[in-house]
Amino acid sequence: MSVQPPDPPGIRISDADRERAAARLNQAMSEGRITLAELEERLTAVYAARYEADLRPPLADLPGPDVVSPLAVAATAPSTPAGPPVVLKAGMSTIKRTGDWDVPARLRLQSSMGTIVLDFCDATIPHPVVEIEVDAGAGTVRLLVPDDATANVDDVVSGMGTVKSKVPSRPRPGAPHFVVHGRTGMGSVTVRRRYQVGGLRF
């Protein structure tokens, strides 16, 4: 007798879906529909949610349109790029990409004690999402992104190093989105826009 595999739990949600649900809950508390204790309890469930069905119970008794739907997920969560990544290995040296260069959909950056600087501001970015895997060790990875770009660095694991992002993490329609993941031991990973001082951008 064959055993049927369980049905999939549903559609995975994005950070934007969770933030919309959290905003609904905060609005409900400000309107007096739920208490502060209920807000805290429901927010815990919202931020722990992984699938569309997980978001429904905390919002089931509140008025308003559906926060997340298959169409909303498809519209707000860009798909992850497919195919093998382009690998850049710095070792103990320095790798820098600036100016007009073609950005691949996926990159793998490896730096044991070196430095990798990728400036995407003047580059050609044909993909809505750029996935970047980092293995920094004791090295440095610095990513300079366009002014309208967003970047999610939540999945970068740091041992004794640092991970900093100075740009929004939520995807925006029509703007490039960077998904950064991987690890850094004693190194650093920084995502920021270019600084502008006296007409110079760096």
C-alpha positions, -999 to 999 in steps of 0.1 A, spaced: 0 0 0 16 33 -11 16 63 12 6 96 -4 30 124 4 14 152 25 0 182 7 23 212 6 16 237 34 9 264 9 26 295 -5 56 309 13 52 345 24 76 374 21 89 400 46 65 425 30 35 402 37 45 400 74 50 438 76 15 443 61 0 420 86 19 437 115 6 471 102 -30 458 103 -26 446 138 -11 480 150 -40 498 133 -65 475 150 -50 483 184 -51 520 177 -88 516 169 -94 498 201 -102 465 185 -75 445 203 -55 451 235 -18 456 238 -14 421 252 -33 407 222 -12 428 199 20 414 213 7 378 211 -5 382 175 27 400 163 47 370 177 26 347 154 29 370 124 67 373 125 70 335 130 47 328 100 62 311 71 32 303 49 1 322 38 -21 300 61 0 310 91 -10 347 87 -47 341 87 -54 332 124 -40 364 139 -61 385 115 -92 363 112 -115 385 134 -104 419 120 -121 438 92 -104 447 59 -91 430 27 -70 399 27 -34 408 36 -18 380 16 -30 361 -14 -14 341 -42 -15 371 -65 -1 394 -38 28 370 -31 36 367 -68 36 405 -71 56 414 -40 81 386 -37 106 385 -67 117 350 -77 151 338 -67 175 337 -97 183 302 -112 215 289 -127 251 286 -114 267 316 -98 297 336 -110 325 330 -85 349 358 -74 378 346 -52 399 373 -35 421 352 -12 444 378 3 441 402 -27 416 429 -37 389 425 -63 369 456 -75 342 460 -100 331 496 -109 316 515 -138 295 499 -164 297 461 -160 271 434 -166 258 420 -133 250 383 -133 219 370 -116 239 351 -90 274 358 -74 295 339 -50 321 360 -32 350 342 -14 376 362 5 398 346 32 417 378 41 412 399 10 388 426 -1 359 425 -26 343 458 -36 314 456 -61 299 489 -72 265 483 -88 256 520 -92 266 524 -128 263 487 -137 238 471 -160 214 450 -138 191 431 -161 176 410 -133 150 421 -107 168 401 -81 205 396 -76 215 368 -53 249 371 -36 265 343 -15 294 355 7 321 335 24 342 363 39 363 345 65 385 373 78 380 393 46 359 423 36 330 425 13 316 459 4 285 462 -19 276 497 -32 240 496 -46 219 522 -66 199 548 -46 166 530 -53 179 495 -46 169 473 -16 189 445 1 181 417 25 211 405 45 191 386 72 206 353 61 243 363 65 257 344 96 285 362 114 309 347 139 331 375 152 326 397 122 301 424 113 272 426 89 258 460 81 231 472 56 222 509 52 194 504 27 158 492 30 153 454 30 118 452 15 117 448 -23 102 477 -43 85 473 -77 108 483 -105 139 486 -83 168 461 -81 167 438 -50 198 421 -36 195 390 -15 227 384 4 234 352 24 263 332 36 288 336 64 316 357 77 340 346 104 360 376 115 354 396 84 328 422 74 299 425 50 286 460 42 258 471 19 253 508 13 247 535 -12 277 555 -25 287 585 -4 286 619 -20 310 646 -9 316 678 -29 303 662 -61 324 631 -57 307 597 -52 325 568 -36 
